[in-house]
Amino acid sequence: MENKEIIPAQIRTWLYGIITAAIPLLSAYGIISEQVAPLWVALGAALLGTTTAFAYRPTRTPKEVE
């Protein structure tokens, strides 16, 4: 089975770091509120996690595996 990553692991690692660093900074400077900041972090994680799940989902049906 060929592995086709939508977002390569190195890029995902970099994006997680950027997201988790940028959100607190945006909150500290008053660009986003402290109440909304965790929601943005969760959104970023959900988007990156979803692309990982799509990249690694099985592409064959159980009948094709047998």
Buried (B, 14 or more C-beta within 10 A) or exposed (E): EEEEBBBEEEEBEEBBEEBEEBBEEBBEEEEBEEEEBEEBBEEBBEEBEEBBEEBEEEEEEEEEEE
